[in-house]
Amino acid sequence: AFLTKERLQWFEFGVPIGKITKGFYRRKDRKDIVFNGDLRTLVRHEIALGRGYATTEEFDKADFLTKTLVKNSLQGIKMLFRRRLDLVVASKEVDDYRFKQLESEYPGIRQAIVFIEPSLQVRSLYLAISKKAPNYQEKLRDLNAGLSHIMRDGTYKKIQRKAGIEGR
């Protein structure tokens, strides 16, 4: 999860476990959709956003944009593929993995949809533990110690390589 002020009410966060690039996906054939970092360039487009997703403060406050809330980015990507909207706000590393899952149901989806630059932001990703969980502070301490160990001994890099997310 991304660490946000709101989430700190309910969760404790461990050490960062990677980086996530937040930005927009569009259909490859929609070359008319150009993003230069200025959100106002997207004012004419319908943008899917996962319900409860953390984006950027600037994007969240951009009330001039047409935002459609969806259950999650997976639903948004399916809608984008079917041409039901123009853009999807998503996390590149997570959704690049989801494309592999969607390919059997939606042949050609990976080739039809592209991540556009510049990204909205690159943020650290954390494992979060609910403050309601029994002994959550002890669990967090153990989690951090375990992560530190596998990061030092190379196991973490092996896991990343196997998952196809090395170096993030």
Buried (B, 14 or more C-beta within 10 A) or exposed (E): EBBEEEBEEEBBBBBEBBBBBBBBBBBEEBEEBEBEEEBEEBEEBBBBBBEEBBBBEEBEEBEEBEBBEBEBBBBBBBBBBEEEBBBBBBBBBBBBEBBEEBEEEBEEBBEBBBBBEEBBBEBEBBBBBEEEEEEBEEBBEEBBEEBEEEEEEEEBEEEBEEEEBEEB
